[in-house]
Amino acid sequence: MGKHDFLTPKAIANRIKAKGLQKLRWYCQMCQKQCRDENGFKCHTMSESHQRQLLLFAENPDKYLDAYSEEFLDDFMELLRRRFGTRRVHCNVVYNEYIQHKEHIHMNSTQWETLTDFVKWLGREGKVKVDHTEKGWFITYIDKDPETIRKQEALAKKEKMEMDDEERIMKFIEKQIDKVKEAEGEKEEAVYTELQRDNDEDKVSFSLSIGSKGEASKSSREGDSSSRPSTSSTSKASKPKILPTVNPLKPTVTKKKEGTSSSKDRKRKSALDEIMEEEESKKAKFQRTDYWLAEGIVVKVTTARLGDRYHKKKAVIKEVHDKYTAIVKMLDSGDKLKLDQAHVETVIPAQGKLVLVLNGAYRNSKARLLSLDEKRFCVSIKLETGPQKGRLVDGVQYEDISKLADQTL
């Protein structure tokens, strides 16, 4: 048997090595040839066939680069859709499974230098949802199948119709509240309060302590006998003491103690205030969302991945895309950046400055900052715009308001 025959140990070892993955640095994408070591790759690059492939690549490099990039993208997205669906998965998990196939397109042959650049590009193009955490980059496939899109649109339409009904109900309630306020301006509404005494009047109470029937009849009989003259000394000595009878219907007068009633200073809220508070609580619950970005507010950059040049610096939101992404302009340098909602936070100005309400019942209303409560992480504001203009609101959380870049109403 020859040295390089099919069943020799050397030939079998070579076939076993060829089945597994080899180093990427020793793979030639143009020739689709994998070399096992540096010497083999060097010999391949000096071969005539490789030189011909390089000449073809030099004639139109963009054509080959785009073709490899497109094939890599299609295979990667197909694996992500088929294997993981719409689940959130780490990008390295998908890539490691993708390169299991020996004839896959290597990333060094595409327009993306690293997997991170490729994932960021997918997020910008809207092909996947990208999420960066301490553990790395996570991606979620966006299903763009026509049937899936049709179902999503039908669901969104249904939710919008329900939301429109809620908005109509809220507008009707606001109109009713405005009418009641106008009626209050013409005629003061009667406020029903608890019964209270302004002066120290005497309380009137009834005592129901009644003696026993036998004692009452006995005392009455003895009273009759006392009116007659006594006939003997024994009857005079044995006569019991007469107890005064108590009239159960006779009122007893007691003085009112000072300081016993603490409800004197309490006033019951009017029915209108209770209705307004109930409706505002419902409206606040209905209008609270997980997104809060708005144009014209000042925010602070919190992500450290952009470097010290932008970290902890303030910026103004110029545009809002997809509710969670915004184009911001830095206040100090004037640079424009595209940032996610998770990478910025609200800015609380000094007292007396204008802010914009970003969440809750008074969303998109301008207000003036009155005071801060640092222990509870909340503020008190006075609404300057909207149907509730002039209303004072307490307990507004820091993340529900932010400073306005334009301080004019």
C-alpha positions in Angstrom: 0.0 0.0 0.0 1.4 3.4 -1.0 2.2 6.2 1.3 -0.7 8.4 0.2 -3.3 5.7 -0.6 -6.9 6.2 0.6 -6.8 3.8 3.5 -3.4 4.7 4.9 -3.3 6.2 8.4 -2.0 9.5 7.0 -4.8 9.8 4.5 -7.5 9.0 7.2 -6.0 11.5 9.6 -6.0 14.2 6.9 -9.7 13.5 6.2 -10.6 13.7 9.9 -8.8 17.0 10.2 -10.5 18.4 7.1 -13.9 17.7 8.6 -13.5 20.1 11.5 -13.2 23.8 11.6 -9.8 25.3 10.9 -8.4 28.8 11.6 -10.1 31.6 9.8 -6.8 33.2 9.0 -5.9 30.3 6.8 -9.0 30.3 4.7 -9.2 31.7 1.1 -12.7 32.8 0.3 -12.0 33.4 -3.4 -10.8 29.9 -3.9 -13.0 28.4 -1.1 -10.0 26.5 0.2 -9.1 25.9 3.8 -5.5 25.4 4.8 -4.5 23.7 8.0 -1.3 25.7 8.8 0.6 28.8 7.8 2.9 27.0 5.5 0.0 25.5 3.5 -1.7 28.9 3.2 1.5 30.4 2.0 1.9 27.8 -0.7 -1.7 28.3 -1.7 -1.3 32.1 -2.1 1.7 31.5 -4.4 -0.2 29.0 -6.6 -1.3 29.9 -10.1 -5.0 29.3 -9.5 -5.0 31.7 -6.6 -3.3 34.4 -8.7 -6.0 34.1 -11.4 -8.7 34.6 -8.7 -7.0 37.7 -7.4 -6.9 39.1 -10.9 -10.6 38.6 -11.2 -11.2 40.2 -7.9 -9.0 43.2 -8.8 -11.2 43.9 -11.9 -14.4 44.6 -9.8 -13.8 44.3 -6.0 -17.2 45.8 -5.1 -19.0 43.1 -7.0 -17.4 40.3 -5.1 -17.6 42.1 -1.7 -21.3 42.8 -2.1 -22.0 39.3 -3.2 -20.3 37.8 -0.2 -22.0 40.3 2.2 -25.4 39.6 0.8 -24.9 35.8 1.0 -23.6 36.1 4.5 -26.6 38.2 5.5 -29.1 35.9 4.0 -27.7 32.8 5.6 -27.4 34.5 9.0 -31.0 35.8 8.9 -32.4 32.5 7.7 -30.7 30.7 10.6 -31.9 33.3 13.1 -35.5 33.0 11.8 -35.6 29.2 11.5 -33.6 28.3 14.6 -34.5 31.0 17.2 -37.7 32.7 15.8 -38.6 35.9 17.6 -36.8 35.0 20.8 -34.2 37.3 22.3 -30.8 35.6 21.9 -27.1 36.5 22.2 -25.5 37.3 18.8 -22.5 35.0 19.6 -24.8 32.0 20.0 -26.2 32.6 16.5 -22.8 33.2 14.9 -21.3 30.1 16.5 -24.1 28.0 15.2 -23.7 29.6 11.8 -20.0 28.8 11.4 -20.7 25.1 12.2 -21.3 24.7 8.5 -17.9 24.2 6.8 -18.8 26.0 3.6 -20.1 29.2 5.2 -19.2 32.7 4.1 -16.5 34.0 6.4 -17.0 37.5 7.9 -13.6 38.7 6.8 -14.8 38.5 3.2 -17.8 40.8 3.8 -18.1 44.5 4.4 -18.3 44.1 8.1 -15.0 43.8 10.0 -16.5 42.5 13.3 -19.6 40.8 14.6 -20.4 43.9 16.7 -20.4 46.1 13.5 -22.7 43.6 11.8 -25.2 43.6 14.7 -25.2 47.4 14.9 -25.9 47.5 11.1 -28.8 45.0 11.5 -30.3 47.3 14.2 -30.0 50.4 12.1 -31.6 48.7 9.1 -34.5 47.5 11.2 -33.9 43.8 10.5 -33.6 42.9 14.2 -34.1 44.5 17.6 -30.7 45.1 19.2 -30.2 45.3 23.0 -26.8 45.9 24.6 -26.2 44.6 28.2 -23.3 43.8 30.4 -23.3 40.3 28.9 -23.0 41.6 25.3 -25.2 42.2 22.4 -28.6 40.5 22.2 -30.8 40.4 19.0 -34.4 39.6 18.4 -35.7 38.7 14.9 -38.4 41.0 13.4 -40.8 38.8 11.5 -41.8 40.6 8.3 -43.9 37.8 6.9 -47.0 39.3 5.1 -49.4 37.1 7.1 -47.7 38.1 10.4 -47.8 41.7 9.4 -51.5 41.5 8.5 -52.3 40.0 12.0 -50.2 42.7 13.7 -52.0 45.4 11.7 -55.4 44.0 12.6 -54.5 43.9 16.3 -53.1 47.4 16.2 -56.3 48.6 14.5 -58.4 47.0 17.2 -56.3 48.6 19.9 -56.5 52.0 18.2 -60.3 51.7 18.1 -60.5 50.9 21.8 -58.1 53.8 22.5 -60.3 56.2 20.4 -63.3 55.2 22.5 -61.4 55.9 25.7 -60.3 59.3 24.4 -63.8 60.2 23.5 -65.0 59.3 27.0 -62.2 61.3 28.6 -63.0 64.4 26.4 -66.7 64.1 27.3 -65.8 64.0 31.0 -63.5 67.0 30.6 -66.3 69.0 28.9 -68.7 68.1 31.8 -66.1 69.2 34.3 -65.7 72.5 32.4 -69.5 73.1 32.4 -69.6 72.5 36.2 -66.8 75.0 36.7 -68.6 77.6 34.7 -71.8 77.0 36.7 -69.8 77.4 39.9 -68.6 80.8 38.7 -72.2 82.0 38.3 -73.6 80.4 41.4 -71.6 79.1 44.3 -72.3 75.4 44.8 -73.5 74.3 48.3 -70.9 72.2 50.1 -72.2 69.6 52.5 -70.1 69.3 55.6 -70.4 67.6 59.0 -72.6 69.0 61.7 -70.4 71.2 64.0 -70.9 73.6 66.8 -69.0 76.8 66.7 -69.7 77.8 70.4 -69.6 75.9 73.6 -73.2 75.1 73.8 -74.6 72.6 76.4 -75.2 69.1 75.2 -78.6 67.6 76.0 -78.7 63.9 76.9 -81.2 61.6 78.4 -80.5 59.2 81.4 -82.4 55.9 81.2 -81.4 54.5 84.6 -84.8 53.2 86.0 -85.2 51.5 89.3 -86.7 48.1 89.7 -90.5 47.7 89.7 -90.6 46.4 93.2 -88.6 49.3 94.7 -90.8 51.8 92.9 -94.1 50.3 94.1 -92.7 49.8 97.6 -91.5 53.4 97.8 -94.9 54.6 96.5 -96.7 52.6 99.2 -94.4 53.8 101.9 -94.8 57.4 100.7 -98.6 57.0 101.1 -98.3 55.6 104.6 -96.0 58.4 105.7 -98.7 60.9 104.8 -101.0 59.2 107.4 -100.3 59.6 111.2 -98.4 56.7 112.7 -100.2 54.5 115.2 -97.3 52.7 116.9 -93.6 53.1 117.6 -92.7 49.8 115.9 -94.1 51.0 112.6 -92.2 54.3 112.9 -88.9 52.5 113.5 -89.3 49.9 110.8 -90.2 52.5 108.1 -87.4 52.4 105.4 -85.8 55.4 103.9 -87.6 56.8 100.9 -85.4 56.8 97.7 -86.0 59.6 95.1 -87.6 58.4 91.9 -85.9 59.2 88.6 -87.9 60.4 85.7 -86.4 58.7 82.6 -87.6 61.5 80.3 -86.0 64.3 82.3 -83.1 65.8 80.4 -79.7 65.9 82.1 -77.4 68.8 81.3 -73.6 68.2 80.9 -70.9 70.6 79.9 -69.0 70.1 76.6 -65.3 69.4 77.2 -62.9 71.5 75.3 -60.6 69.9 72.8 -62.6 66.6 72.5 -63.6 67.0 68.9 -60.8 67.1 66.3 -63.2 67.1 63.3 -64.1 70.8 63.8 -61.4 71.9 61.3 -62.0 69.1 58.9 -64.1 69.8 55.7 -65.5 67.3 53.4 -64.3 67.5 49.9 -67.0 68.6 47.4 -68.5 66.1 45.0 -66.8 67.9 42.1 -63.3 67.5 43.5 -63.8 63.9 44.2 -65.1 63.3 40.6 -62.1 65.3 39.2 -59.6 63.3 41.2 -61.1 60.0 40.3 -61.1 60.8 36.6 -57.6 62.2 36.7 -56.4 59.0 38.3 -58.1 57.0 35.5 -56.6 59.3 32.9 -53.1 59.0 34.4 -53.3 55.2 34.4 -54.5 55.2 30.8 -51.9 57.7 29.5 -48.8 56.2 31.3 -46.5 54.4 28.8 -43.0 53.0 28.8 -41.7 55.6 26.4 -41.3 59.3 27.3 -39.0 61.0 24.6 -40.3 64.4 23.3 -38.9 67.1 21.1 -37.6 70.2 22.7 -36.6 68.8 26.1 -33.1 68.8 27.7 -31.7 65.4 28.5 -28.4 64.0 30.0 -26.4 61.3 28.2 -25.8 58.4 30.6 -24.1 55.8 28.4 -20.3 55.6 28.8 -19.7 53.8 25.4 -19.5 57.1 23.6 -16.5 58.2 25.6 -15.9 61.1 28.0 -16.7 63.6 25.3 -20.4 62.9 25.6 -20.8 61.1 28.9 -22.7 63.0 31.5 -23.2 65.9 29.0 -26.5 67.6 28.3 -28.3 67.7 24.9 -31.5 68.8 23.3 -33.8 66.3 21.6 -34.4 67.5 18.0 -36.3 64.5 16.5 -38.0 61.3 17.9 -38.0 58.1 15.8 -40.0 55.0 16.7 -40.9 56.4 20.2 -37.7 55.0 21.7 -34.9 56.6 19.6 -34.1 60.3 19.3 -31.7 62.6 17.4 -30.1 64.8 20.0 -27.8 67.9 19.7 -25.1 68.3 22.3 -25.3 71.7 24.0 -21.5 72.2 24.4 -20.2 70.9 21.1 -23.2 71.0 18.8 -22.7 67.4 17.6 -25.7 65.4 16.6 -26.1 61.8 17.9 -28.7 59.1 17.5 -29.4 57.6 21.0 -31.8 55.2 22.5 -34.2 56.1 25.3 -32.2 53.9 27.7 -29.0 55.9 27.1 -30.4 59.3 28.3 -32.2 60.6 31.4 -34.4 63.6 32.3 -33.0 66.9 33.6 -34.6 68.7 36.6 -34.1 72.5 36.3 -34.0 75.2 39.1 -37.2 76.3 40.8 -39.4 78.6 38.6 -38.2 77.1 35.3 -40.5 75.6 32.7 -40.7 71.8 32.3 -42.6 69.4 30.1 -44.7 66.6 31.5 -43.6 63.4 29.8 -46.0 60.8 31.3 -49.3 60.5 33.1 -52.5 62.5 33.0 -50.9 65.8 32.1 -48.7 64.4 29.3 -47.3 67.1 26.8 -48.4 69.9 29.2 -46.0 72.7 30.0 -45.6 73.4 33.7 -43.6 75.5 36.1 -41.4 73.9 38.8 -42.4 75.1 42.2 -40.4 72.9 44.7 -38.4 69.7 45.0 -38.6 66.8 47.5 -35.2 65.1 47.4 -36.2 62.4 49.9 -39.2 61.2 47.8 -37.5 62.0 44.5 -40.5 64.0 43.3 -41.4 67.6 42.6 -44.4 70.0 42.8 -45.5 71.8 39.6 -48.1 74.3 38.4 -49.6 73.6 35.0 -49.2 76.4 32.5 -51.0 74.9 29.4 -53.8 72.4 28.8 -57.3 72.1 30.1 -56.1 71.9 33.7 -54.1 75.2 33.4 -53.4 76.7 36.8 -53.7 73.4 38.7 -51.1 72.5 41.3 -49.8 69.0 41.2 -47.7 67.4 43.9 -45.7 64.1 44.0 -44.6 64.2 40.3 -41.6 61.8 39.9 -38.3 63.0 38.4 -38.6 60.7 35.4 -42.0 62.2 34.4 -40.8 65.7 33.7 -37.8 67.3 32.0 -36.5 70.8 31.5 -37.6 72.7 28.3 -34.9 74.1 26.1 -37.2 77.0 25.1 -38.3 78.7 28.4 -41.1 80.8 26.6 -44.7 79.8 26.8 
